[in-house]
Amino acid sequence: MGGKLRVGALISGSGSNLQVIMDQCDKKNINAEIVFTGSDNKDAKGLLKAKKKKIPCFVVD
């Protein structure tokens, strides 16, 4: 299987797991890219982390 794995992240809060995945992608320890981040919490801090990396984000009710 070649190429990068395309990952979508669903978060509800601080985005601590999202941050670990982003860090590991940046270090090339994971051959993946995060292509979106979604949450059911408009105030989730993890959305800010994703936006800083220019990862598209969305919120659902």
Secondary structure as GFF3:
##gff-version 3
##sequence-region A 1 61
A	DSSP	beta_strand	5	11	.	.	.	ID=ss1
A	DSSP	alpha_helix	16	26	.	.	.	ID=ss2
A	DSSP	beta_strand	32	39	.	.	.	ID=ss3
A	DSSP	alpha_helix	45	52	.	.	.	ID=ss4
A	DSSP	beta_strand	57	59	.	.	.	ID=ss5
###
